[in-house]
Amino acid sequence: MRDLATEVGIKAPALYNHFRSKEEIFIEAISITLEDFHSAVTRRDDPKLSGIERLENMVSRHVIYQIDHARIAKANDRLIESSAMDRLSHEQREAIRSMLRKYLDTMTDICAQVVRDAGREPKDVRLVALAIGSMCDKVLSWYRPNGKYPKQKIAAHFCRLAKSMLEAE
């Protein structure tokens, strides 16, 4: 709490003038971050495009968002994966899971469209959507800003990988 208060330029007890509990701060931090992610990545999906175009756009936006917002994305991932989630009420956990499902539902819809556009019956697309999302999220585990691969090249490669997962190449 002290670190958080220092970061925003106030004393730790003053945080409770704005939030009733640590859990409320926790939920607000996750909510703000996920809302920003959805604004930049999920809500920009255009269902009028072909499945491949939607897939390429979504994967590219996801990878580039992760890289451009690495500090926030890493912190949010740690919060969501932390034991602090266990201290939340069922309703609070469900609210966070609902925000996480927005991306997954959109990616699942995109994957199903890619498969249908290829003339096949969508099967196991939820599993592929999970794999694509995980792949995009984990780019931060190895990406280095001064490394060999620029973010656009990584995004393009991840698009090829996502298409191959759907046998769309």
Chimera marker file (.cmm) of the C-alpha trace (Angstrom):
<marker_set name="trace">
<marker id="1" x="0.000" y="0.000" z="0.000" r="1" g="1" b="0" radius="0.5"/>
<marker id="2" x="2.922" y="2.288" z="0.761" r="1" g="1" b="0" radius="0.5"/>
<marker id="3" x="4.384" y="1.744" z="-2.729" r="1" g="1" b="0" radius="0.5"/>
<marker id="4" x="1.046" y="2.442" z="-4.355" r="1" g="1" b="0" radius="0.5"/>
<marker id="5" x="0.513" y="5.617" z="-2.334" r="1" g="1" b="0" radius="0.5"/>
<marker id="6" x="4.036" y="6.813" z="-3.118" r="1" g="1" b="0" radius="0.5"/>
<marker id="7" x="3.443" y="6.219" z="-6.815" r="1" g="1" b="0" radius="0.5"/>
<marker id="8" x="0.390" y="8.505" z="-6.799" r="1" g="1" b="0" radius="0.5"/>
<marker id="9" x="1.972" y="11.067" z="-4.474" r="1" g="1" b="0" radius="0.5"/>
<marker id="10" x="-0.024" y="10.573" z="-1.274" r="1" g="1" b="0" radius="0.5"/>
<marker id="11" x="0.430" y="8.877" z="2.084" r="1" g="1" b="0" radius="0.5"/>
<marker id="12" x="-0.805" y="5.289" z="2.415" r="1" g="1" b="0" radius="0.5"/>
<marker id="13" x="-3.709" y="6.019" z="4.809" r="1" g="1" b="0" radius="0.5"/>
<marker id="14" x="-5.073" y="8.582" z="2.329" r="1" g="1" b="0" radius="0.5"/>
<marker id="15" x="-5.798" y="5.760" z="-0.125" r="1" g="1" b="0" radius="0.5"/>
<marker id="16" x="-8.725" y="4.814" z="2.090" r="1" g="1" b="0" radius="0.5"/>
<marker id="17" x="-10.289" y="8.223" z="1.435" r="1" g="1" b="0" radius="0.5"/>
<marker id="18" x="-10.848" y="6.951" z="-2.106" r="1" g="1" b="0" radius="0.5"/>
<marker id="19" x="-11.283" y="3.192" z="-1.602" r="1" g="1" b="0" radius="0.5"/>
<marker id="20" x="-12.932" y="1.194" z="1.168" r="1" g="1" b="0" radius="0.5"/>
<marker id="21" x="-10.514" y="-1.742" z="1.065" r="1" g="1" b="0" radius="0.5"/>
<marker id="22" x="-7.461" y="-3.300" z="-0.542" r="1" g="1" b="0" radius="0.5"/>
<marker id="23" x="-9.807" y="-5.545" z="-2.503" r="1" g="1" b="0" radius="0.5"/>
<marker id="24" x="-11.559" y="-2.513" z="-3.962" r="1" g="1" b="0" radius="0.5"/>
<marker id="25" x="-8.187" y="-1.088" z="-5.066" r="1" g="1" b="0" radius="0.5"/>
<marker id="26" x="-7.283" y="-4.484" z="-6.527" r="1" g="1" b="0" radius="0.5"/>
<marker id="27" x="-10.519" y="-4.723" z="-8.520" r="1" g="1" b="0" radius="0.5"/>
<marker id="28" x="-10.258" y="-1.128" z="-9.722" r="1" g="1" b="0" radius="0.5"/>
<marker id="29" x="-6.685" y="-1.657" z="-10.930" r="1" g="1" b="0" radius="0.5"/>
<marker id="30" x="-7.646" y="-4.760" z="-12.896" r="1" g="1" b="0" radius="0.5"/>
<marker id="31" x="-10.815" y="-3.154" z="-14.253" r="1" g="1" b="0" radius="0.5"/>
<marker id="32" x="-9.060" y="-0.040" z="-15.527" r="1" g="1" b="0" radius="0.5"/>
<marker id="33" x="-6.344" y="-2.087" z="-17.197" r="1" g="1" b="0" radius="0.5"/>
<marker id="34" x="-8.759" y="-4.533" z="-18.823" r="1" g="1" b="0" radius="0.5"/>
<marker id="35" x="-10.968" y="-1.678" z="-20.003" r="1" g="1" b="0" radius="0.5"/>
<marker id="36" x="-7.954" y="-0.054" z="-21.673" r="1" g="1" b="0" radius="0.5"/>
<marker id="37" x="-7.013" y="-3.390" z="-23.284" r="1" g="1" b="0" radius="0.5"/>
<marker id="38" x="-10.547" y="-3.910" z="-24.595" r="1" g="1" b="0" radius="0.5"/>
<marker id="39" x="-10.684" y="-0.375" z="-25.993" r="1" g="1" b="0" radius="0.5"/>
<marker id="40" x="-7.426" y="-0.892" z="-27.858" r="1" g="1" b="0" radius="0.5"/>
<marker id="41" x="-7.831" y="-4.521" z="-28.907" r="1" g="1" b="0" radius="0.5"/>
<marker id="42" x="-11.247" y="-6.158" z="-28.608" r="1" g="1" b="0" radius="0.5"/>
<marker id="43" x="-13.654" y="-3.318" z="-29.368" r="1" g="1" b="0" radius="0.5"/>
<marker id="44" x="-11.808" y="-2.447" z="-32.554" r="1" g="1" b="0" radius="0.5"/>
<marker id="45" x="-12.841" y="-5.763" z="-34.099" r="1" g="1" b="0" radius="0.5"/>
<marker id="46" x="-14.928" y="-5.307" z="-37.249" r="1" g="1" b="0" radius="0.5"/>
<marker id="47" x="-17.279" y="-8.258" z="-37.841" r="1" g="1" b="0" radius="0.5"/>
<marker id="48" x="-17.863" y="-7.048" z="-41.410" r="1" g="1" b="0" radius="0.5"/>
<marker id="49" x="-14.319" y="-8.071" z="-42.387" r="1" g="1" b="0" radius="0.5"/>
<marker id="50" x="-13.329" y="-11.578" z="-43.453" r="1" g="1" b="0" radius="0.5"/>
<marker id="51" x="-12.325" y="-14.005" z="-40.736" r="1" g="1" b="0" radius="0.5"/>
<marker id="52" x="-8.659" y="-13.860" z="-41.777" r="1" g="1" b="0" radius="0.5"/>
<marker id="53" x="-8.630" y="-10.049" z="-41.700" r="1" g="1" b="0" radius="0.5"/>
<marker id="54" x="-10.280" y="-10.037" z="-38.284" r="1" g="1" b="0" radius="0.5"/>
<marker id="55" x="-7.792" y="-12.610" z="-36.991" r="1" g="1" b="0" radius="0.5"/>
<marker id="56" x="-4.773" y="-10.725" z="-38.320" r="1" g="1" b="0" radius="0.5"/>
<marker id="57" x="-6.048" y="-7.434" z="-36.909" r="1" g="1" b="0" radius="0.5"/>
<marker id="58" x="-6.882" y="-8.872" z="-33.491" r="1" g="1" b="0" radius="0.5"/>
<marker id="59" x="-3.607" y="-10.766" z="-33.106" r="1" g="1" b="0" radius="0.5"/>
<marker id="60" x="-1.588" y="-7.757" z="-34.273" r="1" g="1" b="0" radius="0.5"/>
<marker id="61" x="-3.405" y="-5.383" z="-31.918" r="1" g="1" b="0" radius="0.5"/>
<marker id="62" x="-2.977" y="-7.814" z="-29.021" r="1" g="1" b="0" radius="0.5"/>
<marker id="63" x="0.758" y="-8.348" z="-29.546" r="1" g="1" b="0" radius="0.5"/>
<marker id="64" x="1.480" y="-4.662" z="-30.096" r="1" g="1" b="0" radius="0.5"/>
<marker id="65" x="-0.654" y="-3.674" z="-27.091" r="1" g="1" b="0" radius="0.5"/>
<marker id="66" x="1.309" y="-6.075" z="-24.887" r="1" g="1" b="0" radius="0.5"/>
<marker id="67" x="4.620" y="-4.691" z="-26.117" r="1" g="1" b="0" radius="0.5"/>
<marker id="68" x="3.586" y="-1.023" z="-25.992" r="1" g="1" b="0" radius="0.5"/>
<marker id="69" x="2.060" y="-1.393" z="-22.515" r="1" g="1" b="0" radius="0.5"/>
<marker id="70" x="4.464" y="-4.004" z="-21.145" r="1" g="1" b="0" radius="0.5"/>
<marker id="71" x="4.726" y="-2.658" z="-17.613" r="1" g="1" b="0" radius="0.5"/>
<marker id="72" x="0.956" y="-2.422" z="-17.148" r="1" g="1" b="0" radius="0.5"/>
<marker id="73" x="0.271" y="-5.736" z="-18.916" r="1" g="1" b="0" radius="0.5"/>
<marker id="74" x="2.807" y="-7.592" z="-16.765" r="1" g="1" b="0" radius="0.5"/>
<marker id="75" x="1.455" y="-6.038" z="-13.567" r="1" g="1" b="0" radius="0.5"/>
<marker id="76" x="-2.120" y="-6.891" z="-14.498" r="1" g="1" b="0" radius="0.5"/>
<marker id="77" x="-1.186" y="-10.489" z="-15.349" r="1" g="1" b="0" radius="0.5"/>
<marker id="78" x="0.498" y="-10.816" z="-11.954" r="1" g="1" b="0" radius="0.5"/>
<marker id="79" x="-2.581" y="-9.417" z="-10.204" r="1" g="1" b="0" radius="0.5"/>
<marker id="80" x="-4.944" y="-11.786" z="-12.019" r="1" g="1" b="0" radius="0.5"/>
<marker id="81" x="-2.697" y="-14.778" z="-11.325" r="1" g="1" b="0" radius="0.5"/>
<marker id="82" x="-2.076" y="-13.823" z="-7.685" r="1" g="1" b="0" radius="0.5"/>
<marker id="83" x="-3.533" y="-15.380" z="-4.573" r="1" g="1" b="0" radius="0.5"/>
<marker id="84" x="-5.288" y="-12.063" z="-3.946" r="1" g="1" b="0" radius="0.5"/>
<marker id="85" x="-7.986" y="-13.272" z="-6.356" r="1" g="1" b="0" radius="0.5"/>
<marker id="86" x="-8.854" y="-15.942" z="-3.770" r="1" g="1" b="0" radius="0.5"/>
<marker id="87" x="-9.672" y="-13.247" z="-1.207" r="1" g="1" b="0" radius="0.5"/>
<marker id="88" x="-12.318" y="-11.672" z="-3.436" r="1" g="1" b="0" radius="0.5"/>
<marker id="89" x="-15.982" y="-12.525" z="-3.158" r="1" g="1" b="0" radius="0.5"/>
<marker id="90" x="-17.550" y="-14.827" z="-5.721" r="1" g="1" b="0" radius="0.5"/>
<marker id="91" x="-19.251" y="-11.822" z="-7.342" r="1" g="1" b="0" radius="0.5"/>
<marker id="92" x="-15.981" y="-9.878" z="-7.548" r="1" g="1" b="0" radius="0.5"/>
<marker id="93" x="-14.142" y="-12.830" z="-9.110" r="1" g="1" b="0" radius="0.5"/>
<marker id="94" x="-16.979" y="-13.309" z="-11.596" r="1" g="1" b="0" radius="0.5"/>
<marker id="95" x="-16.860" y="-9.630" z="-12.579" r="1" g="1" b="0" radius="0.5"/>
<marker id="96" x="-13.156" y="-9.974" z="-13.414" r="1" g="1" b="0" radius="0.5"/>
<marker id="97" x="-13.704" y="-13.272" z="-15.246" r="1" g="1" b="0" radius="0.5"/>
<marker id="98" x="-16.467" y="-11.632" z="-17.263" r="1" g="1" b="0" radius="0.5"/>
<marker id="99" x="-14.049" y="-8.910" z="-18.382" r="1" g="1" b="0" radius="0.5"/>
<marker id="100" x="-11.502" y="-11.556" z="-19.357" r="1" g="1" b="0" radius="0.5"/>
<marker id="101" x="-14.136" y="-13.485" z="-21.325" r="1" g="1" b="0" radius="0.5"/>
<marker id="102" x="-14.849" y="-10.484" z="-23.583" r="1" g="1" b="0" radius="0.5"/>
<marker id="103" x="-11.591" y="-11.046" z="-25.408" r="1" g="1" b="0" radius="0.5"/>
<marker id="104" x="-11.967" y="-14.820" z="-25.447" r="1" g="1" b="0" radius="0.5"/>
<marker id="105" x="-15.533" y="-14.639" z="-26.774" r="1" g="1" b="0" radius="0.5"/>
<marker id="106" x="-14.479" y="-12.282" z="-29.558" r="1" g="1" b="0" radius="0.5"/>
<marker id="107" x="-11.455" y="-14.396" z="-30.480" r="1" g="1" b="0" radius="0.5"/>
<marker id="108" x="-13.636" y="-17.531" z="-30.473" r="1" g="1" b="0" radius="0.5"/>
<marker id="109" x="-16.072" y="-15.836" z="-32.846" r="1" g="1" b="0" radius="0.5"/>
<marker id="110" x="-13.198" y="-14.818" z="-35.124" r="1" g="1" b="0" radius="0.5"/>
<marker id="111" x="-11.737" y="-18.343" z="-35.121" r="1" g="1" b="0" radius="0.5"/>
<marker id="112" x="-15.136" y="-19.827" z="-35.975" r="1" g="1" b="0" radius="0.5"/>
<marker id="113" x="-15.498" y="-17.367" z="-38.857" r="1" g="1" b="0" radius="0.5"/>
<marker id="114" x="-12.044" y="-18.247" z="-40.225" r="1" g="1" b="0" radius="0.5"/>
<marker id="115" x="-12.944" y="-21.944" z="-40.207" r="1" g="1" b="0" radius="0.5"/>
<marker id="116" x="-16.396" y="-21.329" z="-41.755" r="1" g="1" b="0" radius="0.5"/>
<marker id="117" x="-14.837" y="-19.081" z="-44.430" r="1" g="1" b="0" radius="0.5"/>
<marker id="118" x="-12.586" y="-22.035" z="-45.313" r="1" g="1" b="0" radius="0.5"/>
<marker id="119" x="-15.682" y="-24.192" z="-45.799" r="1" g="1" b="0" radius="0.5"/>
<marker id="120" x="-15.166" y="-26.318" z="-42.703" r="1" g="1" b="0" radius="0.5"/>
<marker id="121" x="-17.308" y="-26.924" z="-39.639" r="1" g="1" b="0" radius="0.5"/>
<marker id="122" x="-16.031" y="-24.962" z="-36.604" r="1" g="1" b="0" radius="0.5"/>
<marker id="123" x="-14.708" y="-27.461" z="-34.080" r="1" g="1" b="0" radius="0.5"/>
<marker id="124" x="-12.620" y="-26.822" z="-30.979" r="1" g="1" b="0" radius="0.5"/>
<marker id="125" x="-12.336" y="-23.125" z="-31.862" r="1" g="1" b="0" radius="0.5"/>
<marker id="126" x="-12.594" y="-22.112" z="-28.189" r="1" g="1" b="0" radius="0.5"/>
<marker id="127" x="-9.447" y="-24.118" z="-27.492" r="1" g="1" b="0" radius="0.5"/>
<marker id="128" x="-7.649" y="-22.455" z="-30.406" r="1" g="1" b="0" radius="0.5"/>
<marker id="129" x="-8.849" y="-19.020" z="-29.210" r="1" g="1" b="0" radius="0.5"/>
<marker id="130" x="-7.379" y="-19.781" z="-25.766" r="1" g="1" b="0" radius="0.5"/>
<marker id="131" x="-4.076" y="-20.824" z="-27.345" r="1" g="1" b="0" radius="0.5"/>
<marker id="132" x="-3.891" y="-17.681" z="-29.486" r="1" g="1" b="0" radius="0.5"/>
<marker id="133" x="-4.663" y="-15.430" z="-26.523" r="1" g="1" b="0" radius="0.5"/>
<marker id="134" x="-2.051" y="-17.171" z="-24.379" r="1" g="1" b="0" radius="0.5"/>
<marker id="135" x="0.540" y="-16.896" z="-27.140" r="1" g="1" b="0" radius="0.5"/>
<marker id="136" x="-0.093" y="-13.154" z="-27.505" r="1" g="1" b="0" radius="0.5"/>
<marker id="137" x="-0.056" y="-12.556" z="-23.730" r="1" g="1" b="0" radius="0.5"/>
<marker id="138" x="3.218" y="-14.413" z="-23.247" r="1" g="1" b="0" radius="0.5"/>
<marker id="139" x="5.165" y="-12.360" z="-25.804" r="1" g="1" b="0" radius="0.5"/>
<marker id="140" x="6.358" y="-10.312" z="-22.832" r="1" g="1" b="0" radius="0.5"/>
<marker id="141" x="8.123" y="-13.313" z="-21.314" r="1" g="1" b="0" radius="0.5"/>
<marker id="142" x="10.844" y="-13.074" z="-23.966" r="1" g="1" b="0" radius="0.5"/>
<marker id="143" x="10.435" y="-9.792" z="-25.901" r="1" g="1" b="0" radius="0.5"/>
<marker id="144" x="13.182" y="-7.218" z="-25.427" r="1" g="1" b="0" radius="0.5"/>
<marker id="145" x="12.754" y="-3.633" z="-26.740" r="1" g="1" b="0" radius="0.5"/>
<marker id="146" x="16.309" y="-3.595" z="-28.098" r="1" g="1" b="0" radius="0.5"/>
<marker id="147" x="16.177" y="-7.198" z="-29.229" r="1" g="1" b="0" radius="0.5"/>
<marker id="148" x="16.452" y="-8.742" z="-32.662" r="1" g="1" b="0" radius="0.5"/>
<marker id="149" x="12.736" y="-8.611" z="-33.538" r="1" g="1" b="0" radius="0.5"/>
<marker id="150" x="10.699" y="-5.431" z="-33.960" r="1" g="1" b="0" radius="0.5"/>
<marker id="151" x="7.117" y="-5.568" z="-32.698" r="1" g="1" b="0" radius="0.5"/>
<marker id="152" x="5.599" y="-5.445" z="-36.207" r="1" g="1" b="0" radius="0.5"/>
<marker id="153" x="7.637" y="-8.479" z="-37.266" r="1" g="1" b="0" radius="0.5"/>
<marker id="154" x="6.577" y="-10.359" z="-34.141" r="1" g="1" b="0" radius="0.5"/>
<marker id="155" x="2.921" y="-9.451" z="-34.750" r="1" g="1" b="0" radius="0.5"/>
<marker id="156" x="3.125" y="-10.642" z="-38.372" r="1" g="1" b="0" radius="0.5"/>
<marker id="157" x="4.734" y="-13.917" z="-37.296" r="1" g="1" b="0" radius="0.5"/>
<marker id="158" x="2.121" y="-14.464" z="-34.581" r="1" g="1" b="0" radius="0.5"/>
<marker id="159" x="-0.575" y="-13.892" z="-37.227" r="1" g="1" b="0" radius="0.5"/>
<marker id="160" x="0.951" y="-16.673" z="-39.334" r="1" g="1" b="0" radius="0.5"/>
<marker id="161" x="1.049" y="-18.948" z="-36.295" r="1" g="1" b="0" radius="0.5"/>
<marker id="162" x="-2.601" y="-18.190" z="-35.453" r="1" g="1" b="0" radius="0.5"/>
<marker id="163" x="-3.667" y="-18.906" z="-39.033" r="1" g="1" b="0" radius="0.5"/>
<marker id="164" x="-1.779" y="-22.200" z="-39.013" r="1" g="1" b="0" radius="0.5"/>
<marker id="165" x="-3.514" y="-23.190" z="-35.767" r="1" g="1" b="0" radius="0.5"/>
<marker id="166" x="-6.759" y="-22.809" z="-37.684" r="1" g="1" b="0" radius="0.5"/>
<marker id="167" x="-5.318" y="-24.466" z="-40.804" r="1" g="1" b="0" radius="0.5"/>
<marker id="168" x="-6.112" y="-21.259" z="-42.673" r="1" g="1" b="0" radius="0.5"/>
<marker id="169" x="-2.900" y="-20.805" z="-44.619" r="1" g="1" b="0" radius="0.5"/>
<link id1="1" id2="2" r="1" g="1" b="0" radius="0.2"/>
<link id1="2" id2="3" r="1" g="1" b="0" radius="0.2"/>
<link id1="3" id2="4" r="1" g="1" b="0" radius="0.2"/>
<link id1="4" id2="5" r="1" g="1" b="0" radius="0.2"/>
<link id1="5" id2="6" r="1" g="1" b="0" radius="0.2"/>
<link id1="6" id2="7" r="1" g="1" b="0" radius="0.2"/>
<link id1="7" id2="8" r="1" g="1" b="0" radius="0.2"/>
<link id1="8" id2="9" r="1" g="1" b="0" radius="0.2"/>
<link id1="9" id2="10" r="1" g="1" b="0" radius="0.2"/>
<link id1="10" id2="11" r="1" g="1" b="0" radius="0.2"/>
<link id1="11" id2="12" r="1" g="1" b="0" radius="0.2"/>
<link id1="12" id2="13" r="1" g="1" b="0" radius="0.2"/>
<link id1="13" id2="14" r="1" g="1" b="0" radius="0.2"/>
<link id1="14" id2="15" r="1" g="1" b="0" radius="0.2"/>
<link id1="15" id2="16" r="1" g="1" b="0" radius="0.2"/>
<link id1="16" id2="17" r="1" g="1" b="0" radius="0.2"/>
<link id1="17" id2="18" r="1" g="1" b="0" radius="0.2"/>
<link id1="18" id2="19" r="1" g="1" b="0" radius="0.2"/>
<link id1="19" id2="20" r="1" g="1" b="0" radius="0.2"/>
<link id1="20" id2="21" r="1" g="1" b="0" radius="0.2"/>
<link id1="21" id2="22" r="1" g="1" b="0" radius="0.2"/>
<link id1="22" id2="23" r="1" g="1" b="0" radius="0.2"/>
<link id1="23" id2="24" r="1" g="1" b="0" radius="0.2"/>
<link id1="24" id2="25" r="1" g="1" b="0" radius="0.2"/>
<link id1="25" id2="26" r="1" g="1" b="0" radius="0.2"/>
<link id1="26" id2="27" r="1" g="1" b="0" radius="0.2"/>
<link id1="27" id2="28" r="1" g="1" b="0" radius="0.2"/>
<link id1="28" id2="29" r="1" g="1" b="0" radius="0.2"/>
<link id1="29" id2="30" r="1" g="1" b="0" radius="0.2"/>
<link id1="30" id2="31" r="1" g="1" b="0" radius="0.2"/>
<link id1="31" id2="32" r="1" g="1" b="0" radius="0.2"/>
<link id1="32" id2="33" r="1" g="1" b="0" radius="0.2"/>
<link id1="33" id2="34" r="1" g="1" b="0" radius="0.2"/>
<link id1="34" id2="35" r="1" g="1" b="0" radius="0.2"/>
<link id1="35" id2="36" r="1" g="1" b="0" radius="0.2"/>
<link id1="36" id2="37" r="1" g="1" b="0" radius="0.2"/>
<link id1="37" id2="38" r="1" g="1" b="0" radius="0.2"/>
<link id1="38" id2="39" r="1" g="1" b="0" radius="0.2"/>
<link id1="39" id2="40" r="1" g="1" b="0" radius="0.2"/>
<link id1="40" id2="41" r="1" g="1" b="0" radius="0.2"/>
<link id1="41" id2="42" r="1" g="1" b="0" radius="0.2"/>
<link id1="42" id2="43" r="1" g="1" b="0" radius="0.2"/>
<link id1="43" id2="44" r="1" g="1" b="0" radius="0.2"/>
<link id1="44" id2="45" r="1" g="1" b="0" radius="0.2"/>
<link id1="45" id2="46" r="1" g="1" b="0" radius="0.2"/>
<link id1="46" id2="47" r="1" g="1" b="0" radius="0.2"/>
<link id1="47" id2="48" r="1" g="1" b="0" radius="0.2"/>
<link id1="48" id2="49" r="1" g="1" b="0" radius="0.2"/>
<link id1="49" id2="50" r="1" g="1" b="0" radius="0.2"/>
<link id1="50" id2="51" r="1" g="1" b="0" radius="0.2"/>
<link id1="51" id2="52" r="1" g="1" b="0" radius="0.2"/>
<link id1="52" id2="53" r="1" g="1" b="0" radius="0.2"/>
<link id1="53" id2="54" r="1" g="1" b="0" radius="0.2"/>
<link id1="54" id2="55" r="1" g="1" b="0" radius="0.2"/>
<link id1="55" id2="56" r="1" g="1" b="0" radius="0.2"/>
<link id1="56" id2="57" r="1" g="1" b="0" radius="0.2"/>
<link id1="57" id2="58" r="1" g="1" b="0" radius="0.2"/>
<link id1="58" id2="59" r="1" g="1" b="0" radius="0.2"/>
<link id1="59" id2="60" r="1" g="1" b="0" radius="0.2"/>
<link id1="60" id2="61" r="1" g="1" b="0" radius="0.2"/>
<link id1="61" id2="62" r="1" g="1" b="0" radius="0.2"/>
<link id1="62" id2="63" r="1" g="1" b="0" radius="0.2"/>
<link id1="63" id2="64" r="1" g="1" b="0" radius="0.2"/>
<link id1="64" id2="65" r="1" g="1" b="0" radius="0.2"/>
<link id1="65" id2="66" r="1" g="1" b="0" radius="0.2"/>
<link id1="66" id2="67" r="1" g="1" b="0" radius="0.2"/>
<link id1="67" id2="68" r="1" g="1" b="0" radius="0.2"/>
<link id1="68" id2="69" r="1" g="1" b="0" radius="0.2"/>
<link id1="69" id2="70" r="1" g="1" b="0" radius="0.2"/>
<link id1="70" id2="71" r="1" g="1" b="0" radius="0.2"/>
<link id1="71" id2="72" r="1" g="1" b="0" radius="0.2"/>
<link id1="72" id2="73" r="1" g="1" b="0" radius="0.2"/>
<link id1="73" id2="74" r="1" g="1" b="0" radius="0.2"/>
<link id1="74" id2="75" r="1" g="1" b="0" radius="0.2"/>
<link id1="75" id2="76" r="1" g="1" b="0" radius="0.2"/>
<link id1="76" id2="77" r="1" g="1" b="0" radius="0.2"/>
<link id1="77" id2="78" r="1" g="1" b="0" radius="0.2"/>
<link id1="78" id2="79" r="1" g="1" b="0" radius="0.2"/>
<link id1="79" id2="80" r="1" g="1" b="0" radius="0.2"/>
<link id1="80" id2="81" r="1" g="1" b="0" radius="0.2"/>
<link id1="81" id2="82" r="1" g="1" b="0" radius="0.2"/>
<link id1="82" id2="83" r="1" g="1" b="0" radius="0.2"/>
<link id1="83" id2="84" r="1" g="1" b="0" radius="0.2"/>
<link id1="84" id2="85" r="1" g="1" b="0" radius="0.2"/>
<link id1="85" id2="86" r="1" g="1" b="0" radius="0.2"/>
<link id1="86" id2="87" r="1" g="1" b="0" radius="0.2"/>
<link id1="87" id2="88" r="1" g="1" b="0" radius="0.2"/>
<link id1="88" id2="89" r="1" g="1" b="0" radius="0.2"/>
<link id1="89" id2="90" r="1" g="1" b="0" radius="0.2"/>
<link id1="90" id2="91" r="1" g="1" b="0" radius="0.2"/>
<link id1="91" id2="92" r="1" g="1" b="0" radius="0.2"/>
<link id1="92" id2="93" r="1" g="1" b="0" radius="0.2"/>
<link id1="93" id2="94" r="1" g="1" b="0" radius="0.2"/>
<link id1="94" id2="95" r="1" g="1" b="0" radius="0.2"/>
<link id1="95" id2="96" r="1" g="1" b="0" radius="0.2"/>
<link id1="96" id2="97" r="1" g="1" b="0" radius="0.2"/>
<link id1="97" id2="98" r="1" g="1" b="0" radius="0.2"/>
<link id1="98" id2="99" r="1" g="1" b="0" radius="0.2"/>
<link id1="99" id2="100" r="1" g="1" b="0" radius="0.2"/>
<link id1="100" id2="101" r="1" g="1" b="0" radius="0.2"/>
<link id1="101" id2="102" r="1" g="1" b="0" radius="0.2"/>
<link id1="102" id2="103" r="1" g="1" b="0" radius="0.2"/>
<link id1="103" id2="104" r="1" g="1" b="0" radius="0.2"/>
<link id1="104" id2="105" r="1" g="1" b="0" radius="0.2"/>
<link id1="105" id2="106" r="1" g="1" b="0" radius="0.2"/>
<link id1="106" id2="107" r="1" g="1" b="0" radius="0.2"/>
<link id1="107" id2="108" r="1" g="1" b="0" radius="0.2"/>
<link id1="108" id2="109" r="1" g="1" b="0" radius="0.2"/>
<link id1="109" id2="110" r="1" g="1" b="0" radius="0.2"/>
<link id1="110" id2="111" r="1" g="1" b="0" radius="0.2"/>
<link id1="111" id2="112" r="1" g="1" b="0" radius="0.2"/>
<link id1="112" id2="113" r="1" g="1" b="0" radius="0.2"/>
<link id1="113" id2="114" r="1" g="1" b="0" radius="0.2"/>
<link id1="114" id2="115" r="1" g="1" b="0" radius="0.2"/>
<link id1="115" id2="116" r="1" g="1" b="0" radius="0.2"/>
<link id1="116" id2="117" r="1" g="1" b="0" radius="0.2"/>
<link id1="117" id2="118" r="1" g="1" b="0" radius="0.2"/>
<link id1="118" id2="119" r="1" g="1" b="0" radius="0.2"/>
<link id1="119" id2="120" r="1" g="1" b="0" radius="0.2"/>
<link id1="120" id2="121" r="1" g="1" b="0" radius="0.2"/>
<link id1="121" id2="122" r="1" g="1" b="0" radius="0.2"/>
<link id1="122" id2="123" r="1" g="1" b="0" radius="0.2"/>
<link id1="123" id2="124" r="1" g="1" b="0" radius="0.2"/>
<link id1="124" id2="125" r="1" g="1" b="0" radius="0.2"/>
<link id1="125" id2="126" r="1" g="1" b="0" radius="0.2"/>
<link id1="126" id2="127" r="1" g="1" b="0" radius="0.2"/>
<link id1="127" id2="128" r="1" g="1" b="0" radius="0.2"/>
<link id1="128" id2="129" r="1" g="1" b="0" radius="0.2"/>
<link id1="129" id2="130" r="1" g="1" b="0" radius="0.2"/>
<link id1="130" id2="131" r="1" g="1" b="0" radius="0.2"/>
<link id1="131" id2="132" r="1" g="1" b="0" radius="0.2"/>
<link id1="132" id2="133" r="1" g="1" b="0" radius="0.2"/>
<link id1="133" id2="134" r="1" g="1" b="0" radius="0.2"/>
<link id1="134" id2="135" r="1" g="1" b="0" radius="0.2"/>
<link id1="135" id2="136" r="1" g="1" b="0" radius="0.2"/>
<link id1="136" id2="137" r="1" g="1" b="0" radius="0.2"/>
<link id1="137" id2="138" r="1" g="1" b="0" radius="0.2"/>
<link id1="138" id2="139" r="1" g="1" b="0" radius="0.2"/>
<link id1="139" id2="140" r="1" g="1" b="0" radius="0.2"/>
<link id1="140" id2="141" r="1" g="1" b="0" radius="0.2"/>
<link id1="141" id2="142" r="1" g="1" b="0" radius="0.2"/>
<link id1="142" id2="143" r="1" g="1" b="0" radius="0.2"/>
<link id1="143" id2="144" r="1" g="1" b="0" radius="0.2"/>
<link id1="144" id2="145" r="1" g="1" b="0" radius="0.2"/>
<link id1="145" id2="146" r="1" g="1" b="0" radius="0.2"/>
<link id1="146" id2="147" r="1" g="1" b="0" radius="0.2"/>
<link id1="147" id2="148" r="1" g="1" b="0" radius="0.2"/>
<link id1="148" id2="149" r="1" g="1" b="0" radius="0.2"/>
<link id1="149" id2="150" r="1" g="1" b="0" radius="0.2"/>
<link id1="150" id2="151" r="1" g="1" b="0" radius="0.2"/>
<link id1="151" id2="152" r="1" g="1" b="0" radius="0.2"/>
<link id1="152" id2="153" r="1" g="1" b="0" radius="0.2"/>
<link id1="153" id2="154" r="1" g="1" b="0" radius="0.2"/>
<link id1="154" id2="155" r="1" g="1" b="0" radius="0.2"/>
<link id1="155" id2="156" r="1" g="1" b="0" radius="0.2"/>
<link id1="156" id2="157" r="1" g="1" b="0" radius="0.2"/>
<link id1="157" id2="158" r="1" g="1" b="0" radius="0.2"/>
<link id1="158" id2="159" r="1" g="1" b="0" radius="0.2"/>
<link id1="159" id2="160" r="1" g="1" b="0" radius="0.2"/>
<link id1="160" id2="161" r="1" g="1" b="0" radius="0.2"/>
<link id1="161" id2="162" r="1" g="1" b="0" radius="0.2"/>
<link id1="162" id2="163" r="1" g="1" b="0" radius="0.2"/>
<link id1="163" id2="164" r="1" g="1" b="0" radius="0.2"/>
<link id1="164" id2="165" r="1" g="1" b="0" radius="0.2"/>
<link id1="165" id2="166" r="1" g="1" b="0" radius="0.2"/>
<link id1="166" id2="167" r="1" g="1" b="0" radius="0.2"/>
<link id1="167" id2="168" r="1" g="1" b="0" radius="0.2"/>
<link id1="168" id2="169" r="1" g="1" b="0" radius="0.2"/>
</marker_set>
